[in-house]
């Protein structure tokens, strides 16, 4: 069986690329297709595979300014030749599912998110874009939305990384999706003795993560906040301008430094709305509670009152109240219980769930007349107990 893994772009090692690594473990002989690739910034595990890039790779600066090439991406994806492959697994956040699959191939799409900048975050991206993008987006976006929705019909089976994303797939593509949380290397993290007197924000610094709320809240409370992560210079400088002396910016750090801070912080602060959110799971795998905005993926990873505190409004006042609530209950949080909860999102669970889905889809493809008569295999659900939503 010939297997192709299609990923939107390979220019860093973040959550989407960790999914690609897990798929590479499942299919060590698979070929990888992507729009652009910077081999210096991806793992050895991914580099071991044959990687085919699109014509965008030949454009000078493409691996750095790939997002500005969005209007060309449908053409680039459809130019990738997947003839002869029996199984295609697309990893979708930017466009990836838009390849043209052979008629006989099973196409399973693992969707991290429908493209935010075309759908639910469109107006935010447009407001924060440069002048040229603000002018062209209203013209190009409707065409790209139409292509994105139509290309969803090329997928045999959608898998979503959270129920939150499954809802958006249903809204924008009118397709159902099986939920399988992304793999988190929970075994790389562990509780330690000696928690220190600081809170932590970690991850890429971009406006939608609302790190500004944390900076304002902790500056006002005069409590220590450490921020680990990098972002656009303008975004970082804007945060530094509003930060008080209790807020420390560490920038990008080595993994051992991040791991130590996750294990020693009083709690992780997570004020943005994420599709899933891997950093909160890493914090919980380190035995530390999470104080998170109670929307999106946090509702599926953080259990209010047991593994952290959820707050229901993205405001400085709501975050301050959540921190004060946490400090009143801090002694009741148990590191080992929190870590056990995080184990639900392990790499092993991801592989087992994905393998079952793929096996079902391949069996459905091979059954004579199954597609024509609608006799497809029953869906497999990631059916661990779900956290209690915030009300």
Secondary structure, 3 states (H helix, E strand, C coil): CCEEEEECCECCCCHHHHHHHHHHHHCCCCEEEECCECHHHCCHHHHCCCEEECHHHHCCCCCCCHHHHHHHHHHHHHCCCCCCCCEEEEEECCCCCCCCCCCCCEEEEEECCCCCCCCCCHHHHHHHCCHHHHHHHHHHHHHHHHHHHHHHHHCCEEEECCHHHHHHHHHHHCCCEEECCCCECHHHCCCCCCCCCCEEEECCECHHHCHHHHHHHHHHHCCCEEEECCECHHHHHHHHHHCCCCEEEEECCCHHHHHHHHHHCCEEEECCCCCCCHHHHHHHHCCCEEEEECCCCHHHHCCECCCEEEECCCCHHHHHHHHHHHHHHHHHCCHHHHHHHHHHHEHHHHHHHHHHHHHHHHHHHHCCCHHHHCCCCCCCCCCCCCCCCCC
